[in-house]
Amino acid sequence: MSTLLDYQPTADLLDHKIILVTGAGDGLGRAAAKAFAQHGATVILLGRTISKLEQVYDEIEQAGWPQAAIYPMNLEGASSQDYDELASRLTEAFGHLDGLLHNAAFLGALTPIAQYDVALWQRVMQINLNAPFLLTRACLPLLRQAAQASVLFTSCAVAQQPKAYWGAYAVSKAGQDTLMGILAKELEANTHIRVNSFDPGPVRTFLRSRAYPGEEPARLPAPDTLMPAYLYLMGADSQTRQGQRLHPHSPIASAD
């Protein structure tokens, strides 16, 4: 049976789509933003480091894909008003939103709960859980304006299978999976918004290197190799998926 990694997107899969990607300056976010643009989407690059966002913007422009937009935002310090302002600007510029990829994440520290720094715990929760809630909440009116919209959260194995010392990161990701499930239930009956999460598994990213500093990066798959899955989950071919926690080797159901 074909898996998400076997998916073969059409060149125009995301033509005229507007997709917001958090953490778009590096790793999976960068790869996804470029893949979405390559297949026709106008991508809104959201992240903290402007220089990284500008580099992705330039690469998209040089490739001749639809012009991207940059929206600098520090998820740790952003307030609910900041997210409302973002939604207002997107409404003025685009009128709707076809996709939202929650990719930005902060590892924090791998340490026992008894020794976990309280301020660090709160930082992890703010970036990994509170920010996706606030951003999704602010963007729901825009997503409702699309004919079909996809909200995709980024999950991980420790969200479902807790490991010692993973602390705030694992808790925040478990909370994010629960948030995904609640949203999916709330939106499946009366909207065209689908909500799912995707666990990319071990990937050659900065966060992975922080979590496993002794690991040989060359042995891990590069972010680009996962893009068939991201394109499938953001495009119309996944419109029957709702409330699912998927991974690269999840099957592409025949009903799709």
Secondary structure, 3 states (H helix, E strand, C coil): CCEHHHCCCCCCCCCCCEEEEECCCCHHHHHHHHHHHHCCCEEEEEECCHHHHHHHHHHHHHHCCCCCEEEECCCCCCCHHHHHHHHHHHHHHCCCCCEEEECCCCCCCCCCHHHCCHHHHHHHHHHHHHHHHHHHHHHHHHHHCCCCEEEEEECCHHHHCCCCCCHHHHHHHHHHHHHHHHHHHHHCCCCCEEEEEECCCCCCCHHHHHHCCCCCHHHCCCHHHHHHHHHHHHCHHHCCCCCCEECCCCECCCCC
